Amino acid sequence: MSGTIVVNYGIGNVFSVCNALRAIGSEAELTGDLMAIRNADRLILPGVGAFARAMDALHSKGISDALREFVSTGRPFLGICIGMQVLMDRSSEFGNTEGLGFVPGSVERIAPQSPSGQHLRVPHIGWASLLPSNGEDWEATPLEGANETGDAVYFVHSYHCIPADPAQRIAHVDYDGLEVTAAIRRDNIIGLQFHPERSGRAGQRILERFLAT
């Protein structure tokens, strides 16, 4: 086993994630090495930017197959931002692009208005408190205890995940009346739309809980 691996595939905020992990005492390794990815104790897939570009990078470097092998072992997997979105079947961003298909469902643009007709600014940028979806209590997940502290976390995105099984959405935020997906879970997979590495102590606690799994 290779401890905690942060997957380096040339997309976005990998160094910010590594810095956040170091701040909580983790010796996580940043690498794109396929063997290390397959053999990790736990895996973190970060990323920012466009869905299609992220998928191109994962495929061209052979990482998508290594991720699939890792997920099949049942070991803990965390996707952050685009690293969460690529877990879905597909995204409608700039046309239709196939994702990894680890979590059935799609990635869709945030609606420009709330159910009451209020105009919403997209992208959704800023701090928001996490809310449990479907009565989820977050026990035994990295979000455990977050609903007790009420701390806000940081978002910057125009698209969000819509799982085919609504029960796999475990957290959302209230964006002026519109529910926007904040976290998903399927078996050993957790996805976070927000950036724990940019969310201060609240984000650090979430990363600490993931590392404890």
MDAnalysis code that builds the backbone (N, CA, C; Angstrom):
import MDAnalysis as mda
import numpy as np

u = mda.Universe.empty(639, n_residues=213, atom_resindex=np.repeat(np.arange(213), 3), trajectory=True)
u.add_TopologyAttr("name", ["N", "CA", "C"] * 213)
u.add_TopologyAttr("resid", np.arange(1, 214))
u.add_TopologyAttr("resname", ["MET", "SER", "GLY", "THR", "ILE", "VAL", "VAL", "ASN", "TYR", "GLY", "ILE", "GLY", "ASN", "VAL", "PHE", "SER", "VAL", "CYS", "ASN", "ALA", "LEU", "ARG", "ALA", "ILE", "GLY", "SER", "GLU", "ALA", "GLU", "LEU", "THR", "GLY", "ASP", "LEU", "MET", "ALA", "ILE", "ARG", "ASN", "ALA", "ASP", "ARG", "LEU", "ILE", "LEU", "PRO", "GLY", "VAL", "GLY", "ALA", "PHE", "ALA", "ARG", "ALA", "MET", "ASP", "ALA", "LEU", "HIS", "SER", "LYS", "GLY", "ILE", "SER", "ASP", "ALA", "LEU", "ARG", "GLU", "PHE", "VAL", "SER", "THR", "GLY", "ARG", "PRO", "PHE", "LEU", "GLY", "ILE", "CYS", "ILE", "GLY", "MET", "GLN", "VAL", "LEU", "MET", "ASP", "ARG", "SER", "SER", "GLU", "PHE", "GLY", "ASN", "THR", "GLU", "GLY", "LEU", "GLY", "PHE", "VAL", "PRO", "GLY", "SER", "VAL", "GLU", "ARG", "ILE", "ALA", "PRO", "GLN", "SER", "PRO", "SER", "GLY", "GLN", "HIS", "LEU", "ARG", "VAL", "PRO", "HIS", "ILE", "GLY", "TRP", "ALA", "SER", "LEU", "LEU", "PRO", "SER", "ASN", "GLY", "GLU", "ASP", "TRP", "GLU", "ALA", "THR", "PRO", "LEU", "GLU", "GLY", "ALA", "ASN", "GLU", "THR", "GLY", "ASP", "ALA", "VAL", "TYR", "PHE", "VAL", "HIS", "SER", "TYR", "HIS", "CYS", "ILE", "PRO", "ALA", "ASP", "PRO", "ALA", "GLN", "ARG", "ILE", "ALA", "HIS", "VAL", "ASP", "TYR", "ASP", "GLY", "LEU", "GLU", "VAL", "THR", "ALA", "ALA", "ILE", "ARG", "ARG", "ASP", "ASN", "ILE", "ILE", "GLY", "LEU", "GLN", "PHE", "HIS", "PRO", "GLU", "ARG", "SER", "GLY", "ARG", "ALA", "GLY", "GLN", "ARG", "ILE", "LEU", "GLU", "ARG", "PHE", "LEU", "ALA", "THR"])
u.atoms.positions = np.array([
    [0.829, -1.198, 0.000],
    [0.000, 0.000, 0.000],
    [0.874, 1.263, 0.000],
    [0.298, 2.357, -0.490],
    [1.074, 3.591, -0.664],
    [0.552, 4.753, 0.163],
    [-0.178, 4.505, 1.252],
    [-0.699, 5.594, 2.054],
    [-1.750, 6.377, 1.305],
    [-1.838, 7.672, 1.607],
    [-2.801, 8.548, 0.936],
    [-2.162, 9.153, -0.302],
    [-2.839, 9.023, -1.433],
    [-2.349, 9.561, -2.706],
    [-3.287, 10.664, -3.182],
    [-2.705, 11.813, -3.545],
    [-3.423, 12.861, -4.268],
    [-3.063, 12.710, -5.731],
    [-4.072, 12.507, -6.578],
    [-3.820, 12.198, -7.982],
    [-3.419, 13.467, -8.738],
    [-2.248, 13.401, -9.360],
    [-1.737, 14.521, -10.150],
    [-1.971, 14.213, -11.625],
    [-2.951, 14.895, -12.226],
    [-3.221, 14.679, -13.650],
    [-3.237, 15.996, -14.423],
    [-2.618, 17.026, -13.831],
    [-2.428, 18.288, -14.532],
    [-3.631, 19.193, -14.557],
    [-4.607, 18.944, -13.674],
    [-5.834, 19.742, -13.659],
    [-5.978, 20.459, -12.317],
    [-5.637, 21.719, -12.300],
    [-6.058, 22.584, -11.195],
    [-5.313, 22.524, -9.890],
    [-6.086, 22.369, -8.832],
    [-5.676, 22.782, -7.494],
    [-4.986, 21.707, -6.675],
    [-4.183, 20.863, -7.310],
    [-3.569, 19.760, -6.568],
    [-2.636, 20.247, -5.466],
    [-1.916, 21.327, -5.716],
    [-0.962, 21.792, -4.705],
    [-1.682, 22.406, -3.504],
    [-2.807, 23.076, -3.747],
    [-3.594, 23.618, -2.639],
    [-4.106, 22.494, -1.744],
    [-4.535, 21.404, -2.361],
    [-5.008, 20.263, -1.583],
    [-3.867, 19.666, -0.772],
    [-2.706, 19.524, -1.386],
    [-1.550, 18.984, -0.666],
    [-1.155, 19.885, 0.500],
    [-1.197, 21.195, 0.297],
    [-0.873, 22.121, 1.390],
    [-1.857, 21.986, 2.542],
    [-3.140, 21.819, 2.213],
    [-4.148, 21.646, 3.260],
    [-3.922, 20.352, 4.025],
    [-3.528, 19.304, 3.327],
    [-3.249, 18.027, 3.992],
    [-2.019, 18.128, 4.885],
    [-0.996, 18.828, 4.424],
    [0.197, 19.019, 5.272],
    [-0.149, 19.797, 6.528],
    [-1.069, 20.755, 6.411],
    [-1.454, 21.578, 7.558],
    [-2.108, 20.747, 8.656],
    [-2.669, 19.591, 8.301],
    [-3.274, 18.731, 9.320],
    [-2.393, 17.521, 9.627],
    [-1.147, 17.584, 9.169],
    [-0.179, 16.564, 9.537],
    [-0.143, 15.338, 8.652],
    [-0.729, 15.401, 7.458],
    [-0.742, 14.254, 6.565],
    [0.506, 14.228, 5.692],
    [0.990, 13.040, 5.427],
    [2.134, 12.845, 4.536],
    [1.667, 12.355, 3.168],
    [0.553, 12.870, 2.703],
    [0.005, 12.445, 1.412],
    [1.005, 12.698, 0.295],
    [1.012, 11.784, -0.669],
    [1.920, 11.886, -1.809],
    [1.161, 12.369, -3.037],
    [1.709, 13.348, -3.743],
    [1.146, 13.841, -4.991],
    [1.823, 13.108, -6.134],
    [1.056, 12.348, -6.915],
    [1.666, 11.578, -7.993],
    [0.621, 11.194, -9.037],
    [1.101, 10.979, -10.242],
    [0.284, 10.412, -11.303],
    [0.716, 9.000, -11.643],
    [1.583, 8.424, -10.835],
    [2.076, 7.072, -11.074],
    [0.936, 6.065, -10.945],
    [0.738, 5.260, -11.979],
    [-0.420, 4.376, -12.026],
    [-0.363, 3.285, -10.969],
    [0.809, 2.757, -10.711],
    [0.933, 1.711, -9.696],
    [0.635, 2.271, -8.307],
    [1.144, 3.474, -8.032],
    [0.883, 4.098, -6.730],
    [-0.603, 4.368, -6.549],
    [-1.271, 4.793, -7.611],
    [-2.717, 5.047, -7.544],
    [-3.467, 3.747, -7.244],
    [-3.113, 2.691, -7.945],
    [-3.793, 1.404, -7.732],
    [-3.594, 0.874, -6.312],
    [-2.415, 1.143, -5.727],
    [-2.048, 0.544, -4.446],
    [-2.249, 1.470, -3.249],
    [-2.846, 2.631, -3.452],
    [-3.023, 3.586, -2.355],
    [-3.950, 3.026, -1.279],
    [-3.718, 3.466, -0.035],
    [-4.658, 3.150, 1.044],
    [-5.948, 3.931, 0.871],
    [-5.801, 5.178, 0.455],
    [-6.950, 6.034, 0.156],
    [-6.520, 7.004, -0.932],
    [-7.495, 7.484, -1.691],
    [-7.196, 8.273, -2.884],
    [-8.008, 9.558, -2.874],
    [-7.356, 10.660, -3.271],
    [-8.026, 11.954, -3.413],
    [-7.837, 12.438, -4.845],
    [-8.953, 12.728, -5.514],
    [-8.926, 13.246, -6.884],
    [-9.459, 14.669, -6.865],
    [-8.567, 15.673, -6.888],
    [-9.025, 17.067, -6.918],
    [-9.217, 17.531, -8.363],
    [-9.354, 18.827, -8.551],
    [-9.446, 19.370, -9.893],
    [-10.340, 20.596, -9.978],
    [-9.997, 21.482, -10.901],
    [-10.844, 22.629, -11.236],
    [-10.839, 22.773, -12.749],
    [-11.848, 23.477, -13.274],
    [-11.884, 23.720, -14.709],
    [-12.984, 22.951, -15.401],
    [-12.774, 22.684, -16.686],
    [-13.813, 22.089, -17.533],
    [-13.824, 20.568, -17.421],
    [-15.022, 20.008, -17.436],
    [-15.229, 18.564, -17.331],
    [-14.506, 17.812, -18.446],
    [-14.698, 18.231, -19.690],
    [-14.115, 17.515, -20.827],
    [-12.587, 17.511, -20.754],
    [-12.010, 18.617, -20.354],
    [-10.552, 18.682, -20.244],
    [-10.050, 17.728, -19.171],
    [-10.775, 17.642, -18.056],
    [-10.389, 16.724, -16.989],
    [-10.470, 15.278, -17.471],
    [-11.528, 14.926, -18.174],
    [-11.662, 13.557, -18.673],
    [-10.578, 13.239, -19.701],
    [-10.262, 14.182, -20.575],
    [-9.188, 13.969, -21.547],
    [-7.873, 13.659, -20.836],
    [-7.581, 14.415, -19.776],
    [-6.334, 14.204, -19.035],
    [-6.326, 12.833, -18.369],
    [-7.442, 12.445, -17.761],
    [-7.510, 11.141, -17.096],
    [-7.332, 10.000, -18.090],
    [-7.944, 10.106, -19.250],
    [-7.837, 9.049, -20.254],
    [-6.439, 9.011, -20.877],
    [-5.909, 10.175, -21.238],
    [-4.632, 10.208, -21.955],
    [-3.479, 9.709, -21.099],
    [-3.585, 9.876, -19.790],
    [-2.525, 9.434, -18.879],
    [-2.764, 8.023, -18.336],
    [-3.849, 7.390, -18.756],
    [-4.162, 6.051, -18.286],
    [-4.698, 5.998, -16.867],
    [-5.007, 7.161, -16.325],
    [-5.410, 7.225, -14.915],
    [-6.843, 6.745, -14.718],
    [-7.691, 6.934, -15.711],
    [-9.100, 6.528, -15.542],
    [-9.205, 5.042, -15.233],
    [-8.414, 4.203, -15.902],
    [-8.447, 2.765, -15.636],
    [-7.888, 2.452, -14.249],
    [-6.842, 3.178, -13.849],
    [-6.271, 2.969, -12.515],
    [-7.267, 3.355, -11.428],
    [-8.028, 4.427, -11.652],
    [-9.065, 4.824, -10.699],
    [-10.140, 3.756, -10.595],
    [-10.517, 3.188, -11.725],
    [-11.552, 2.153, -11.734],
    [-11.089, 0.933, -10.928],
    [-9.821, 0.563, -11.105],
    [-9.285, -0.566, -10.351],
    [-9.264, -0.254, -8.858],
    [-8.872, 0.975, -8.511],
    [-8.826, 1.347, -7.099],
    [-10.218, 1.299, -6.480],
    [-11.193, 1.900, -7.133],
    [-12.551, 1.953, -6.591],
    [-13.092, 0.543, -6.349],
    [-12.741, -0.387, -7.224],
    [-13.247, -1.754, -7.094],
    [-12.731, -2.453, -5.843],
    [-11.677, -1.930, -5.217],
    [-11.126, -2.549, -4.007],
    [-11.929, -2.202, -2.760],
    [-12.774, -1.164, -2.844],
    [-13.545, -0.739, -1.678],
    [-12.805, 0.202, -0.760],
    [-11.593, 0.602, -1.130],
    [-10.847, 1.532, -0.283],
    [-11.382, 2.958, -0.463],
    [-11.138, 3.845, 0.526],
    [-11.760, 5.176, 0.509],
    [-11.283, 6.045, -0.656],
    [-12.250, 6.679, -1.312],
    [-11.994, 7.542, -2.468],
    [-12.723, 8.861, -2.256],
    [-12.008, 9.967, -2.460],
    [-12.586, 11.304, -2.310],
    [-12.357, 12.107, -3.580],
    [-13.445, 12.599, -4.186],
    [-13.347, 13.502, -5.322],
    [-13.730, 14.910, -4.901],
    [-12.983, 15.905, -5.376],
    [-13.206, 17.299, -5.004],
    [-13.436, 18.133, -6.258],
    [-14.538, 18.879, -6.292],
    [-14.897, 19.788, -7.384],
    [-14.986, 19.012, -8.703],
    [-14.155, 19.307, -9.705],
    [-14.200, 18.525, -10.938],
    [-13.889, 17.065, -10.651],
    [-13.058, 16.812, -9.651],
    [-12.769, 15.443, -9.237],
    [-13.988, 14.719, -8.712],
    [-14.995, 15.450, -8.285],
    [-16.296, 14.863, -7.945],
    [-17.141, 14.696, -9.207],
    [-17.184, 15.713, -10.052],
    [-18.084, 15.681, -11.206],
    [-17.739, 14.574, -12.189],
    [-16.447, 14.284, -12.365],
    [-16.070, 13.242, -13.330],
    [-16.480, 11.845, -12.858],
    [-16.915, 11.712, -11.613],
    [-17.385, 10.421, -11.119],
    [-18.723, 10.031, -11.730],
    [-19.442, 10.998, -12.283],
    [-20.781, 10.757, -12.810],
    [-20.722, 10.136, -14.208],
    [-21.901, 9.736, -14.721],
    [-21.974, 9.133, -16.058],
    [-21.594, 10.120, -17.155],
    [-22.032, 11.375, -17.002],
    [-21.850, 12.328, -18.100],
    [-22.042, 13.755, -17.584],
    [-21.602, 14.712, -18.410],
    [-21.809, 16.133, -18.124],
    [-22.345, 16.816, -19.366],
    [-23.208, 17.807, -19.152],
    [-23.760, 18.589, -20.267],
    [-22.942, 19.853, -20.530],
    [-21.825, 20.020, -19.855],
    [-20.991, 21.214, -20.034],
    [-20.349, 21.212, -21.417],
    [-20.598, 22.247, -22.224],
    [-20.049, 22.358, -23.579],
    [-20.380, 21.116, -24.421],
    [-21.628, 20.693, -24.399],
    [-22.033, 19.471, -25.074],
    [-22.029, 18.314, -24.089],
    [-22.216, 17.111, -24.581],
    [-22.250, 15.945, -23.705],
    [-20.902, 15.239, -23.695],
    [-20.382, 15.001, -22.504],
    [-19.107, 14.301, -22.332],
    [-19.305, 13.175, -21.331],
    [-18.827, 11.990, -21.677],
    [-18.934, 10.854, -20.773],
    [-17.953, 10.998, -19.610],
    [-18.442, 10.644, -18.409],
    [-17.588, 10.627, -17.238],
    [-17.132, 9.216, -16.915],
    [-16.660, 9.014, -15.706],
    [-16.148, 7.716, -15.281],
    [-17.260, 6.717, -14.982],
    [-18.448, 7.211, -14.662],
    [-19.574, 6.326, -14.416],
    [-19.530, 5.600, -13.089],
    [-18.798, 6.119, -12.124],
    [-18.751, 5.486, -10.804],
    [-20.043, 5.734, -10.019],
    [-20.688, 6.866, -10.293],
    [-21.946, 7.219, -9.639],
    [-22.960, 7.518, -10.745],
    [-24.009, 6.721, -10.890],
    [-24.991, 6.973, -11.953],
    [-25.623, 8.357, -11.811],
    [-25.733, 9.053, -12.937],
    [-26.319, 10.386, -12.930],
    [-25.546, 11.320, -13.835],
    [-25.890, 12.588, -13.768],
    [-25.309, 13.570, -14.685],
    [-24.869, 14.828, -13.959],
    [-24.093, 15.625, -14.672],
    [-23.641, 16.927, -14.186],
    [-24.349, 17.980, -15.029],
    [-25.110, 18.836, -14.375],
    [-25.948, 19.807, -15.076],
    [-25.657, 21.222, -14.585],
    [-25.890, 22.194, -15.471],
    [-25.683, 23.589, -15.106],
    [-26.679, 24.009, -14.023],
    [-26.227, 24.785, -13.085],
    [-27.101, 25.313, -12.043],
    [-28.150, 26.209, -12.695],
    [-29.402, 26.024, -12.314],
    [-30.486, 26.813, -12.896],
    [-30.285, 28.303, -12.615],
    [-30.588, 29.167, -13.569],
    [-30.378, 30.598, -13.376],
    [-31.462, 31.275, -12.553],
    [-32.457, 30.501, -12.104],
    [-33.463, 31.081, -11.225],
    [-33.944, 30.040, -10.227],
    [-34.393, 30.529, -9.086],
    [-34.890, 29.662, -8.028],
    [-36.291, 29.172, -8.371],
    [-36.813, 28.164, -7.630],
    [-38.190, 27.711, -7.881],
    [-39.222, 28.819, -7.769],
    [-38.925, 29.871, -6.999],
    [-39.863, 30.986, -6.857],
    [-39.704, 32.030, -7.955],
    [-38.746, 31.804, -8.863],
    [-38.542, 32.732, -9.964],
    [-37.473, 33.774, -9.721],
    [-36.787, 33.706, -8.587],
    [-35.742, 34.680, -8.281],
    [-34.503, 34.417, -9.131],
    [-33.944, 35.477, -9.712],
    [-32.742, 35.338, -10.535],
    [-31.561, 34.916, -9.668],
    [-30.792, 33.950, -10.170],
    [-29.610, 33.466, -9.465],
    [-28.369, 33.710, -10.311],
    [-27.330, 34.171, -9.666],
    [-26.072, 34.387, -10.373],
    [-25.346, 33.051, -10.527],
    [-24.946, 32.758, -11.747],
    [-24.158, 31.570, -12.046],
    [-22.891, 32.053, -12.759],
    [-21.702, 31.680, -12.263],
    [-21.418, 30.628, -11.285],
    [-21.831, 30.973, -9.857],
    [-22.028, 29.914, -9.099],
    [-22.286, 30.003, -7.663],
    [-20.931, 30.121, -6.966],
    [-20.669, 31.282, -6.382],
    [-19.382, 31.543, -5.746],
    [-19.629, 32.053, -4.339],
    [-18.914, 31.476, -3.376],
    [-18.975, 32.003, -2.017],
    [-19.119, 30.922, -0.973],
    [-19.427, 31.367, 0.236],
    [-19.498, 30.493, 1.401],
    [-20.938, 30.097, 1.679],
    [-21.137, 28.855, 2.050],
    [-22.484, 28.369, 2.369],
    [-22.381, 27.220, 3.367],
    [-23.401, 27.091, 4.203],
    [-23.450, 26.007, 5.184],
    [-24.070, 24.771, 4.549],
    [-23.520, 23.620, 4.873],
    [-24.008, 22.353, 4.348],
    [-25.305, 21.946, 5.039],
    [-26.216, 21.383, 4.261],
    [-27.486, 20.899, 4.781],
    [-27.630, 19.418, 4.438],
    [-28.117, 18.593, 5.371],
    [-28.306, 17.171, 5.075],
    [-29.413, 16.979, 4.032],
    [-29.179, 16.080, 3.094],
    [-30.196, 15.718, 2.112],
    [-30.806, 14.371, 2.491],
    [-32.100, 14.223, 2.248],
    [-32.789, 12.945, 2.438],
    [-32.674, 12.409, 3.864],
    [-32.612, 13.319, 4.837],
    [-32.512, 12.874, 6.220],
    [-31.165, 12.302, 6.593],
    [-30.158, 12.488, 5.742],
    [-28.819, 11.963, 5.976],
    [-28.235, 12.537, 7.260],
    [-27.659, 11.662, 8.115],
    [-27.049, 12.155, 9.354],
    [-25.528, 12.252, 9.260],
    [-24.962, 11.843, 8.122],
    [-23.528, 11.939, 7.842],
    [-22.663, 11.068, 8.745],
    [-23.272, 10.181, 9.491],
    [-22.482, 9.299, 10.354],
    [-21.534, 8.459, 9.501],
    [-20.288, 8.351, 9.982],
    [-19.258, 7.546, 9.311],
    [-18.899, 8.096, 7.928],
    [-19.127, 9.390, 7.695],
    [-18.666, 10.054, 6.480],
    [-17.764, 11.215, 6.881],
    [-16.992, 11.772, 5.933],
    [-16.164, 12.927, 6.272],
    [-16.961, 14.144, 6.749],
    [-18.270, 14.170, 6.484],
    [-19.097, 15.307, 6.906],
    [-19.632, 15.145, 8.329],
    [-19.348, 14.049, 8.970],
    [-19.903, 13.793, 10.292],
    [-19.610, 14.961, 11.235],
    [-20.649, 15.468, 11.872],
    [-20.513, 16.577, 12.814],
    [-20.616, 17.953, 12.187],
    [-20.566, 18.042, 10.842],
    [-20.581, 19.354, 10.189],
    [-21.902, 20.076, 10.397],
    [-23.007, 19.323, 10.527],
    [-24.296, 19.975, 10.740],
    [-24.440, 20.495, 12.165],
    [-23.570, 20.047, 13.048],
    [-23.606, 20.540, 14.431],
    [-22.856, 21.859, 14.562],
    [-21.754, 22.020, 13.849],
    [-20.976, 23.249, 13.936],
    [-21.581, 24.360, 13.083],
    [-22.243, 23.970, 11.962],
    [-22.847, 24.963, 11.084],
    [-21.848, 25.803, 10.314],
    [-20.580, 25.362, 10.273],
    [-19.553, 26.123, 9.570],
    [-19.822, 26.157, 8.067],
    [-19.516, 27.268, 7.445],
    [-19.660, 27.395, 6.000],
    [-18.414, 26.870, 5.296],
    [-18.607, 26.417, 4.062],
    [-17.508, 25.965, 3.215],
    [-17.566, 26.740, 1.898],
    [-16.473, 26.675, 1.133],
    [-16.318, 27.569, -0.014],
    [-16.622, 26.863, -1.336],
    [-17.465, 27.520, -2.141],
    [-17.880, 27.004, -3.447],
    [-17.458, 27.958, -4.558],
    [-17.131, 27.391, -5.712],
    [-17.018, 28.177, -6.947],
    [-17.263, 27.209, -8.103],
    [-18.491, 27.254, -8.673],
    [-18.862, 26.293, -9.718],
    [-20.124, 26.770, -10.428],
    [-20.266, 26.286, -11.672],
    [-21.451, 26.573, -12.478],
    [-22.309, 25.337, -12.701],
    [-21.742, 24.152, -12.461],
    [-22.435, 22.889, -12.665],
    [-22.458, 22.097, -11.362],
    [-23.457, 21.243, -11.225],
    [-23.515, 20.393, -10.040],
    [-24.044, 19.020, -10.408],
    [-23.825, 18.053, -9.519],
    [-24.149, 16.654, -9.787],
    [-25.611, 16.356, -9.454],
    [-26.250, 15.609, -10.332],
    [-27.618, 15.138, -10.120],
    [-27.582, 13.600, -10.149],
    [-27.427, 12.944, -8.994],
    [-27.386, 11.481, -8.994],
    [-28.714, 10.887, -9.458],
    [-28.635, 9.767, -10.172],
    [-29.854, 9.061, -10.584],
    [-30.627, 8.566, -9.368],
    [-29.905, 8.160, -8.340],
    [-30.510, 7.763, -7.077],
    [-30.423, 8.949, -6.122],
    [-31.532, 9.625, -5.834],
    [-31.470, 10.814, -4.972],
    [-30.845, 10.543, -3.610],
    [-30.904, 9.301, -3.140],
    [-30.331, 8.972, -1.839],
    [-28.807, 9.110, -1.838],
    [-28.202, 9.149, -3.027],
    [-26.748, 9.280, -3.101],
    [-26.287, 10.735, -3.000],
    [-27.221, 11.659, -2.994],
    [-26.886, 13.048, -2.648],
    [-27.024, 13.163, -1.141],
    [-25.925, 13.393, -0.438],
    [-25.979, 13.411, 1.019],
    [-25.956, 14.823, 1.603],
    [-25.617, 15.829, 0.798],
    [-25.613, 17.205, 1.297],
    [-25.889, 18.167, 0.156],
    [-26.521, 19.280, 0.518],
    [-26.771, 20.340, -0.447],
    [-26.646, 21.681, 0.257],
    [-26.691, 22.742, -0.525],
    [-26.765, 24.092, 0.033],
    [-28.005, 24.770, -0.527],
    [-28.504, 25.708, 0.215],
    [-29.668, 26.492, -0.194],
    [-29.166, 27.757, -0.883],
    [-29.302, 27.798, -2.201],
    [-28.870, 28.963, -2.965],
    [-30.101, 29.791, -3.296],
    [-30.491, 30.626, -2.340],
    [-31.671, 31.485, -2.492],
    [-32.898, 30.692, -2.931],
    [-33.102, 29.542, -2.292],
    [-34.271, 28.732, -2.556],
    [-34.039, 27.550, -3.481],
    [-32.906, 27.523, -4.160],
    [-32.565, 26.400, -5.041],
    [-31.605, 25.466, -4.308],
    [-31.918, 24.175, -4.298],
    [-31.021, 23.198, -3.690],
    [-29.917, 22.835, -4.687],
    [-28.679, 23.088, -4.277],
    [-27.518, 22.802, -5.116],
    [-26.710, 21.691, -4.444],
    [-26.394, 20.656, -5.192],
    [-25.682, 19.507, -4.636],
    [-24.314, 19.908, -4.105],
    [-24.041, 19.485, -2.863],
    [-22.756, 19.784, -2.236],
    [-21.908, 18.548, -2.008],
    [-22.533, 17.377, -1.830],
    [-21.773, 16.151, -1.585],
    [-22.591, 14.941, -2.004],
    [-21.886, 13.931, -2.514],
    [-22.511, 12.678, -2.902],
    [-21.747, 11.519, -2.267],
    [-22.424, 10.387, -2.177],
    [-21.763, 9.183, -1.644],
    [-22.348, 7.954, -2.324],
    [-21.445, 7.055, -2.716],
    [-21.852, 5.726, -3.167],
    [-20.797, 4.730, -2.688],
    [-21.192, 3.860, -1.799],
    [-20.282, 2.850, -1.251],
    [-19.024, 3.520, -0.684],
    [-17.844, 3.227, -1.233],
    [-16.592, 3.777, -0.720],
    [-16.234, 5.131, -1.328],
    [-17.129, 5.693, -2.142],
    [-16.860, 6.942, -2.863],
    [-17.563, 8.106, -2.190],
    [-16.805, 9.176, -1.938],
    [-17.366, 10.447, -1.474],
    [-16.971, 11.529, -2.475],
    [-17.917, 12.381, -2.843],
    [-17.619, 13.519, -3.702],
    [-18.037, 14.810, -3.036],
    [-17.167, 15.813, -3.096],
    [-17.429, 17.128, -2.516],
    [-17.376, 18.181, -3.619],
    [-18.468, 18.939, -3.807],
    [-18.452, 20.005, -4.792],
    [-17.666, 21.212, -4.296],
    [-17.674, 21.445, -3.003],
    [-16.958, 22.587, -2.423],
    [-15.477, 22.257, -2.278],
    [-14.699, 23.265, -1.885],
    [-13.257, 23.117, -1.754],
    [-12.870, 23.060, -0.280],
    [-12.654, 21.860, 0.280],
    [-12.235, 21.797, 1.688],
    [-10.887, 22.464, 1.909],
    [-10.040, 22.445, 0.892],
    [-8.706, 23.047, 1.027],
    [-8.762, 24.570, 1.093],
    [-9.919, 25.151, 0.769],
    [-10.084, 26.605, 0.823],
    [-11.139, 27.019, 1.849],
    [-11.502, 26.072, 2.714],
    [-12.611, 26.293, 3.644],
    [-12.181, 26.375, 5.099],
    [-10.934, 26.764, 5.329],
    [-10.475, 26.980, 6.702],
    [-10.568, 25.742, 7.561],
    [-10.839, 25.964, 8.846],
    [-10.862, 24.861, 9.790],
    [-11.991, 23.873, 9.486],
    [-13.117, 24.369, 8.964],
    [-14.214, 23.469, 8.603],
    [-13.758, 22.463, 7.549],
    [-13.038, 22.938, 6.557],
    [-12.523, 22.043, 5.528],
    [-11.472, 21.094, 6.060],
    [-10.628, 21.590, 6.951],
    [-9.612, 20.720, 7.555],
    [-10.241, 19.568, 8.322],
    [-11.314, 19.862, 9.044],
    [-11.983, 18.793, 9.796],
    [-12.540, 17.719, 8.861],
    [-13.076, 18.140, 7.717],
    [-13.594, 17.176, 6.752],
    [-12.472, 16.305, 6.198],
    [-11.338, 16.917, 5.877],
    [-10.196, 16.143, 5.396],
    [-9.661, 15.210, 6.474],
    [-9.634, 15.672, 7.707],
    [-9.192, 14.813, 8.813],
    [-10.074, 13.577, 8.945],
    [-11.381, 13.772, 8.805],
    [-12.292, 12.632, 8.928],
    [-12.116, 11.656, 7.765],
    [-11.846, 12.196, 6.573],
    [-11.586, 11.296, 5.447],
    [-10.330, 10.481, 5.701],
    [-9.289, 11.114, 6.199],
    [-8.035, 10.401, 6.445],
    [-8.180, 9.357, 7.538],
    [-9.189, 9.513, 8.387],
    [-9.403, 8.563, 9.477],
    [-10.201, 7.343, 9.025],
    [-10.724, 7.362, 7.793],
    [-11.520, 6.224, 7.312],
    [-10.629, 5.072, 6.902],
])
